[in-house]
Amino acid sequence: MGVRLPLERRPSQGKPERPANDGRPRAYRDKDTRTGPNVRKALFLGTGALMLVAVGVLAGYFMGRVPPPSIIWEVGHAMRLCSGDAGFLLSTDSGLVLGTVGGGVIPVEMSAEQAILVGSSAVTAHDGHLIAAAPGSPERPIAQASSDEFLLGAGNGCCYTARPKDGLSFGTNWLLRRVTLSGDTSWEATLTATPVICVETGDRVFIGSIDLPSGTLARLYAIHKPNGQLLWEREVGTGFWRDIFPKEDGTVLAVTGSSLTALSDLGHIRWTYQPPAPIAGAAEVGDSVALCYEPSGLTGKLMTPNAALVSSSGELLWVKAPAKRVVSVADWESADGSEPEQCVVALSETHVIALSQEDGRELWRTPAGGQPLELKGGFLLVRHGSGLRLVRPSRPKP
């Protein structure tokens, strides 16, 4: 494309007179006229001020509706070991502490990387002994333990341990032991697969095991709590265990990485629900079970629903894809003692999201104040930097 240049320079003959309205916006080009630049500057400053006022009003509005969570307590450089009715057992640089729900942090005179809560006492296995310590009391040995024995779970005034029956040889059986806080061994029972989870309820103890030689085949055992008799055992899918939910009618719900399975009091499988992706977390919500699962691939994570509610009869009530990806689920309990709201709590990496138990619609959302770890009694344990905080999430105003 060519460019045509003028061959001669014409003298200026003054400004041509502009028509009153030529249909084009007027521009201020006369450097001697100060009206144009002043007007532009005034408009710019006025617009900026209005934007700042608008942002302040909106920030105040939303911050007023959703205030930040209240911090109950904070522990630096801490790791969560377990939780129970008494609160959260945490490991710190100076030893164990018990962070109570809605209260303070109580030191436990014990150092351990692995421990469980039995009531308000911490129990660990160390140097050939089971050792217990209550807050404010020195630790004390309660029973002997083998070097390969580990703590599996807690019960009412007791703990459950497991150890390989014939050493750590391939395909060996395991011995389950029930030990009271006074040091008495109530009984021992033999399991055919590696135990990983233990739940005590009523007169039964349910043990979830993984059969490693078969390729992470999950197996559930029902044991009579008074004498350790094995009542039944069943295969319940594959993958790692997520939770076990015993029901009042004798039914037990087993949640593994692959499925949710309901079994009768005699161990017969009643129904099984398999989500479209591996299960990452589960929570008992009334008579139903809430699940969250992890879709594969970027497209699946962005587009696929990953929260669901399944009834006690195995019916899929709803599936949802909240605006923020769900990493775990929980039941909501009011922290102020009021009547709990019928909702499923979906925890994202930054927020607490309440979903209607009826249809899964979002009821409210509030900042978590950290990376959510566990919700208990309306209080939320979050990771904040290298430490842990217990916060009380703030409900948005209706």
C-alpha positions as CSV (number, residue, x, y, z in Angstrom):
1,M,0.0,0.0,0.0
2,G,1.4,3.4,-1.0
3,V,1.5,6.6,0.9
4,R,1.0,9.9,-0.9
5,L,3.0,12.9,0.5
6,P,2.3,16.6,-0.2
7,L,4.9,18.3,-2.4
8,E,4.6,21.7,-1.0
9,R,3.8,23.3,2.3
10,R,0.8,25.6,2.4
11,P,0.8,28.5,4.8
12,S,-1.7,28.5,7.6
13,Q,-4.7,30.5,7.0
14,G,-6.2,30.3,10.5
15,K,-8.7,27.8,11.8
16,P,-11.6,27.0,9.6
17,E,-15.0,27.7,11.2
18,R,-16.5,24.4,12.4
19,P,-20.2,23.9,11.8
20,A,-22.5,24.1,14.8
21,N,-23.0,20.3,14.8
22,D,-21.3,18.1,12.3
23,G,-22.5,14.8,14.0
24,R,-19.1,14.1,15.5
25,P,-18.1,14.4,19.2
26,R,-16.3,17.5,19.9
27,A,-12.6,17.3,20.9
28,Y,-10.6,19.9,22.8
29,R,-7.5,20.4,20.8
30,D,-6.7,24.1,21.4
31,K,-3.7,24.2,23.7
32,D,-4.6,27.8,24.6
33,T,-8.0,26.8,25.9
34,R,-7.8,25.3,29.4
35,T,-11.4,24.2,29.6
36,G,-10.9,20.8,28.0
37,P,-8.0,19.4,30.1
38,N,-9.6,20.7,33.3
39,V,-12.9,19.0,32.5
40,R,-11.1,15.7,31.7
41,K,-9.2,15.9,34.9
42,A,-12.3,16.6,36.9
43,L,-14.2,13.8,35.3
44,F,-11.3,11.4,35.9
45,L,-11.1,12.3,39.6
46,G,-14.8,12.2,40.1
47,T,-15.1,8.8,38.5
48,G,-12.3,7.4,40.6
49,A,-13.8,8.8,43.8
50,L,-17.2,7.3,42.9
51,M,-15.6,3.9,42.2
52,L,-13.8,4.0,45.6
53,V,-17.0,4.8,47.3
54,A,-18.8,2.0,45.5
55,V,-16.1,-0.5,46.4
56,G,-16.2,0.5,50.0
57,V,-19.9,0.3,50.2
58,L,-19.9,-3.2,48.6
59,A,-17.1,-4.4,50.8
60,G,-18.8,-3.1,53.9
61,Y,-22.1,-4.7,52.8
62,F,-20.6,-8.1,52.2
63,M,-18.3,-8.0,55.1
64,G,-21.2,-7.0,57.3
65,R,-23.2,-10.0,55.9
66,V,-20.4,-12.5,56.2
67,P,-17.9,-11.5,59.0
68,P,-14.7,-13.5,59.3
69,P,-14.8,-16.6,61.5
70,S,-14.1,-16.1,65.2
71,I,-10.8,-17.7,66.3
72,I,-11.3,-19.8,69.5
73,W,-7.7,-20.9,69.9
74,E,-4.5,-21.3,67.8
75,V,-1.5,-23.6,68.1
76,G,1.7,-23.0,66.1
77,H,3.7,-25.7,64.4
78,A,1.1,-28.4,65.1
79,M,-0.2,-31.6,63.6
80,R,-3.6,-33.2,64.2
81,L,-3.4,-36.8,65.5
82,C,-7.0,-37.6,66.1
83,S,-10.3,-36.3,67.5
84,G,-12.9,-37.4,70.0
85,D,-15.6,-36.2,72.3
86,A,-13.1,-34.3,74.4
87,G,-11.7,-32.4,71.4
88,F,-8.6,-32.6,69.1
89,L,-5.4,-34.3,70.1
90,L,-2.5,-32.3,68.5
91,S,1.2,-32.9,68.3
92,T,3.4,-29.8,68.8
93,D,7.1,-29.1,69.1
94,S,6.7,-29.2,72.9
95,G,4.6,-32.3,73.2
96,L,0.9,-33.2,72.9
97,V,-1.9,-30.8,73.6
98,L,-5.7,-31.3,73.8
99,G,-7.6,-28.6,72.0
100,T,-11.1,-28.6,73.4
101,V,-14.1,-27.8,71.4
102,G,-15.2,-24.2,72.2
103,G,-12.7,-24.0,75.0
104,G,-8.9,-23.8,75.4
105,V,-5.8,-25.8,74.8
106,I,-4.6,-28.1,77.6
107,P,-1.0,-29.6,77.7
108,V,-0.7,-33.3,77.9
109,E,2.6,-34.5,79.5
110,M,3.5,-36.9,76.7
111,S,5.5,-36.8,73.5
112,A,4.3,-39.0,70.6
113,E,4.0,-38.9,66.9
114,Q,1.1,-41.4,67.0
115,A,-1.6,-41.4,69.7
116,I,-5.4,-41.8,70.2
117,L,-7.9,-40.3,72.5
118,V,-9.7,-42.5,75.0
119,G,-12.2,-40.2,76.7
120,S,-10.0,-37.3,77.7
121,S,-6.8,-39.4,78.0
122,A,-4.1,-39.8,75.3
123,V,-2.8,-43.3,74.7
124,T,0.3,-44.2,72.7
125,A,2.5,-47.2,72.2
126,H,6.2,-46.7,73.0
127,D,9.2,-48.7,74.1
128,G,7.2,-52.0,74.6
129,H,4.3,-50.4,76.6
130,L,1.0,-48.8,76.1
131,I,1.2,-45.4,77.9
132,A,-1.7,-43.2,78.9
133,A,-1.7,-39.6,80.1
134,A,-4.6,-37.4,81.1
135,P,-4.4,-33.5,80.8
136,G,-2.6,-32.3,83.9
137,S,-1.4,-35.8,85.0
138,P,1.9,-37.5,84.3
139,E,2.0,-40.3,81.8
140,R,1.8,-43.9,83.1
141,P,2.3,-47.3,81.5
142,I,-0.9,-49.3,81.4
143,A,0.1,-52.5,79.6
144,Q,2.9,-54.2,77.8
145,A,3.0,-54.1,74.0
146,S,5.1,-55.8,71.3
147,S,7.4,-53.7,69.1
148,D,5.1,-54.2,66.0
149,E,1.8,-53.5,67.9
150,F,0.0,-50.3,66.9
151,L,-3.1,-48.5,68.1
152,L,-6.1,-49.1,65.9
153,G,-8.9,-47.2,67.6
154,A,-10.7,-46.2,70.8
155,G,-13.8,-47.4,72.6
156,N,-15.6,-46.7,75.8
157,G,-12.8,-46.7,78.4
158,C,-10.6,-48.9,76.2
159,C,-8.4,-49.0,73.2
160,Y,-7.9,-51.5,70.4
161,T,-4.5,-52.6,69.1
162,A,-3.4,-54.8,66.3
163,R,-0.2,-56.7,65.5
164,P,0.8,-59.4,62.9
165,K,0.3,-62.9,64.3
166,D,3.4,-64.4,62.7
167,G,5.6,-61.4,62.2
168,L,5.5,-59.2,59.1
169,S,5.5,-62.1,56.7
170,F,3.4,-62.0,53.5
171,G,-0.2,-62.9,54.0
172,T,0.0,-63.3,57.8
173,N,-3.1,-63.1,60.1
174,W,-3.5,-60.3,62.5
175,L,-4.3,-60.2,66.3
176,L,-6.8,-57.7,67.5
177,R,-6.6,-56.8,71.2
178,R,-9.0,-54.9,73.5
179,V,-7.2,-53.2,76.4
180,T,-8.9,-51.1,79.1
181,L,-7.3,-48.0,80.6
182,S,-6.6,-50.0,83.8
183,G,-4.4,-52.3,81.7
184,D,-6.6,-55.4,81.5
185,T,-6.7,-57.3,78.2
186,S,-10.4,-58.2,77.7
187,W,-9.8,-60.5,74.7
188,E,-7.9,-61.1,71.5
189,A,-9.4,-62.0,68.1
190,T,-7.8,-63.2,64.8
191,L,-8.3,-61.3,61.5
192,T,-7.3,-62.5,58.1
193,A,-6.4,-59.0,56.6
194,T,-4.6,-55.9,57.7
195,P,-6.9,-53.8,60.0
196,V,-7.0,-50.0,59.4
197,I,-10.2,-48.7,61.0
198,C,-12.2,-49.5,64.1
199,V,-15.6,-48.4,65.3
200,E,-17.3,-49.5,68.5
201,T,-21.0,-49.3,69.1
202,G,-23.4,-51.0,71.5
203,D,-22.3,-54.6,71.9
204,R,-20.3,-54.8,68.6
205,V,-17.0,-53.7,67.2
206,F,-16.6,-53.2,63.5
207,I,-13.2,-53.6,61.9
208,G,-12.4,-52.5,58.4
209,S,-9.4,-54.3,56.9
210,I,-7.5,-54.2,53.6
211,D,-6.4,-57.5,52.0
212,L,-3.1,-56.3,50.5
213,P,-2.3,-59.6,48.7
214,S,-5.6,-59.4,46.7
215,G,-5.0,-55.8,45.7
216,T,-6.6,-53.5,48.3
217,L,-9.8,-55.6,48.7
218,A,-11.8,-54.2,51.6
219,R,-13.2,-56.5,54.2
220,L,-15.6,-55.7,57.1
221,Y,-15.6,-57.7,60.4
222,A,-18.3,-57.7,63.1
223,I,-17.1,-58.8,66.5
224,H,-19.0,-59.3,69.7
225,K,-17.6,-56.7,72.1
226,P,-18.1,-58.6,75.4
227,N,-16.0,-61.7,74.4
228,G,-14.3,-61.0,71.1
229,Q,-16.2,-63.6,69.1
230,L,-16.2,-63.1,65.3
231,L,-19.9,-62.8,64.2
232,W,-19.3,-62.4,60.5
233,E,-17.0,-60.9,57.8
234,R,-17.8,-59.7,54.3
235,E,-16.0,-58.2,51.3
236,V,-17.2,-54.6,50.7
237,G,-15.5,-53.3,47.6
238,T,-12.0,-52.0,47.1
239,G,-9.8,-49.1,48.0
240,F,-8.9,-47.4,51.3
241,W,-11.5,-47.1,54.0
242,R,-13.3,-43.8,54.5
243,D,-15.7,-44.6,57.4
244,I,-18.1,-47.0,59.1
245,F,-21.6,-45.9,60.2
246,P,-23.5,-48.3,62.5
247,K,-27.3,-47.7,62.5
248,E,-29.7,-48.2,65.4
249,D,-31.6,-50.9,63.5
250,G,-28.5,-53.1,63.3
251,T,-27.6,-52.0,59.8
252,V,-24.0,-50.9,59.2
253,L,-22.9,-48.7,56.3
254,A,-19.3,-49.3,55.0
255,V,-17.7,-46.6,53.0
256,T,-14.5,-47.4,51.0
257,G,-12.8,-45.6,48.2
258,S,-15.0,-47.3,45.6
259,S,-18.5,-47.7,47.1
260,L,-21.0,-47.2,49.9
261,T,-22.4,-50.6,51.1
262,A,-25.2,-51.4,53.5
263,L,-25.1,-54.6,55.5
264,S,-27.7,-56.2,57.7
265,D,-27.0,-57.2,61.4
266,L,-26.2,-60.7,60.0
267,G,-23.7,-59.4,57.5
268,H,-25.9,-59.7,54.3
269,I,-25.4,-57.0,51.7
270,R,-28.6,-55.0,51.3
271,W,-27.5,-52.5,48.7
272,T,-24.4,-50.8,47.2
273,Y,-24.0,-47.4,45.7
274,Q,-21.0,-46.7,43.5
275,P,-20.3,-43.0,42.5
276,P,-18.7,-42.2,39.1
277,A,-15.3,-41.4,40.8
278,P,-13.3,-42.5,43.9
279,I,-14.9,-41.4,47.2
280,A,-12.7,-38.9,49.1
281,G,-14.9,-38.4,52.1
282,A,-18.2,-39.3,53.8
283,A,-20.4,-38.1,56.6
284,E,-23.6,-39.3,58.3
285,V,-26.3,-36.7,58.0
286,G,-29.5,-37.8,59.7
287,D,-30.6,-41.1,58.1
288,S,-28.6,-40.4,55.0
289,V,-24.9,-40.4,54.0
290,A,-23.2,-37.5,52.3
291,L,-20.3,-38.3,49.9
292,C,-17.7,-36.3,48.0
293,Y,-15.6,-37.8,45.3
294,E,-12.8,-36.8,43.1
295,P,-13.5,-36.7,39.3
296,S,-10.4,-37.4,37.2
297,G,-8.9,-35.0,34.7
298,L,-9.2,-31.2,34.5
299,T,-12.5,-31.3,32.6
300,G,-14.0,-33.7,35.2
301,K,-12.9,-31.5,38.1
302,L,-14.4,-28.4,36.5
303,M,-17.7,-29.9,35.1
304,T,-18.6,-33.0,37.1
305,P,-20.7,-32.9,40.2
306,N,-18.7,-34.2,43.2
307,A,-21.1,-34.0,46.1
308,A,-24.0,-36.4,46.7
309,L,-26.5,-37.5,49.3
310,V,-27.7,-41.2,49.5
311,S,-30.6,-42.3,51.7
312,S,-30.6,-45.1,54.2
313,S,-32.4,-47.3,51.6
314,G,-29.7,-46.7,48.9
315,E,-31.6,-44.1,46.9
316,L,-29.5,-41.3,45.3
317,L,-31.3,-38.2,46.6
318,W,-29.2,-35.6,44.7
319,V,-25.8,-34.8,43.2
320,K,-24.4,-31.3,43.0
321,A,-21.4,-29.4,41.7
322,P,-20.9,-26.5,44.2
323,A,-19.2,-23.4,42.9
324,K,-16.1,-24.4,44.8
325,R,-14.7,-27.9,44.6
326,V,-15.6,-30.0,47.6
327,V,-12.8,-31.8,49.4
328,S,-14.8,-33.2,52.4
329,V,-18.3,-33.3,53.8
330,A,-19.7,-33.1,57.3
331,D,-23.0,-32.8,59.2
332,W,-23.9,-29.3,60.5
333,E,-24.4,-28.8,64.2
334,S,-25.1,-25.4,65.7
335,A,-22.4,-24.1,67.9
336,D,-24.7,-22.0,70.0
337,G,-26.9,-25.0,71.0
338,S,-29.9,-24.0,68.9
339,E,-31.8,-26.4,66.7
340,P,-29.4,-27.7,64.0
341,E,-30.3,-26.8,60.4
342,Q,-31.1,-29.6,58.0
343,C,-28.1,-29.2,55.7
344,V,-25.0,-31.0,54.4
345,V,-21.7,-29.1,54.9
346,A,-19.4,-29.2,52.0
347,L,-15.9,-28.0,52.8
348,S,-13.8,-26.5,50.0
349,E,-10.2,-25.5,50.3
350,T,-11.3,-22.0,51.5
351,H,-15.0,-22.0,52.4
352,V,-17.8,-23.7,54.3
353,I,-20.7,-24.3,52.0
354,A,-24.2,-25.4,53.3
355,L,-26.3,-27.5,51.0
356,S,-29.9,-28.2,51.5
357,Q,-30.5,-31.8,52.7
358,E,-33.7,-31.8,50.7
359,D,-32.4,-30.9,47.2
360,G,-28.7,-29.9,47.5
361,R,-29.2,-26.2,46.6
362,E,-26.7,-23.9,48.2
363,L,-28.1,-22.3,51.4
364,W,-25.2,-20.2,52.4
365,R,-21.4,-19.9,52.1
366,T,-18.8,-18.4,54.5
367,P,-15.0,-18.2,54.6
368,A,-13.3,-20.9,56.6
369,G,-10.4,-18.8,57.8
370,G,-7.9,-21.5,56.7
371,Q,-7.7,-24.9,55.0
372,P,-10.6,-26.9,56.6
373,L,-9.7,-30.1,58.3
374,E,-12.6,-31.2,60.5
375,L,-16.0,-29.8,61.6
376,K,-17.1,-30.7,65.0
377,G,-20.1,-29.3,66.9
378,G,-20.3,-26.2,64.8
379,F,-16.6,-25.5,65.3
380,L,-14.0,-25.9,62.5
381,L,-10.4,-27.0,62.8
382,V,-8.3,-25.4,60.0
383,R,-4.7,-25.3,58.9
384,H,-3.3,-21.8,59.0
385,G,0.3,-21.8,57.8
386,S,2.3,-24.3,59.9
387,G,-0.2,-24.1,62.8
388,L,-3.8,-25.1,63.5
389,R,-6.8,-23.0,64.5
390,L,-10.2,-23.8,65.9
391,V,-12.6,-21.3,64.5
392,R,-16.3,-20.7,64.7
393,P,-17.7,-20.0,61.1
394,S,-19.9,-17.0,60.8
395,R,-23.3,-17.6,59.3
396,P,-24.3,-15.0,56.7
397,K,-27.2,-12.9,57.7
398,P,-30.5,-13.8,56.0
